[in-house]
Amino acid sequence: AADEAAYVVKKLGPTLIALQIGNEPDLFSRDIRKSSYGYTDYLQEWQSFAAAIRRRTPDAPLAGPDITDEIGWVDQFARQATGIRMLTSHYYAEGPPESPDSDIKHLLQPQPDLMERMRKLVDAGRSANLPYRMSEGNSCYNGGKAGVSDSFASALWGADFMLFLAQIGVAGINFHGGGQGFYTPIAGGGSAPLEARPLYYGMLFYREFASGSLIPCRLDAGGVNATAYACFNARGRLALAVINKDLRQDLHLNLLGDVFLRPSRTIALQAPSANSRTDIRLGGQSLASGSWNPVYSPRYRSSAVQ
């Protein structure tokens, strides 16, 4: 482990965010450790590995505990692990893929448990003066589900998910992917051509919007499954992101406040339907050609936006 860490630190240099020791250790008791394996066992192993890595590479950036479900481990790790750069854990919105409940409807519906979970993790980081990063996650674990994780619904879910995490103070996110997995943002590699999947459009949507500081925003959706976020960008201009995740209802917006009377522009993330796998566009453009040049509409009517 110390040899591998030294190699990675040297090769990646400043692009390396952190090294983690163990993957989802709160699941070790299922098959790769004794059935009684718990947090204390993990911490002892982690300290042994961390010491070996630091003897070889003193400046190696370490993070953890990279758990999946036992968020109580994060709080304990924050207090007991020394010299770490950040706290981490995983999150998947649904699964397993073979479950009939792992569908588009479930993926797009509000998830109060996610809000509570993420706030606890961010709070644990703040108490320890450490950032919290969601180090692995996606729409459905075990590679995703066909027709869900590779559909336009995943773009809507991904954009909303990233904005929510940013709003509550999460320091970053790593979407799991690679190869031809259903949930990968970019598919391909090797002899296969690279292809942008729907989730990647959601990531682009986030990038276009969140270029500054998020500010409080209230949306009265009137029963529509929709969310809204507001941001002051680097130029001090207000950006508003509205995501309609409702499978049946359109959302009609009345924007209140003098700030919306200024000349503005709009960009839309859209597809024929929530289960579309192709013809997904952001700013009227697709990534099928390998490049993306979004088109912003010059302005909207100040009275309403649909």
Order of alpha helices (4+ residues) and beta strands (2+ residues): alpha-beta-alpha-beta-alpha-beta-alpha-alpha-beta-alpha-beta-beta-beta-alpha-beta-beta-beta-beta-beta
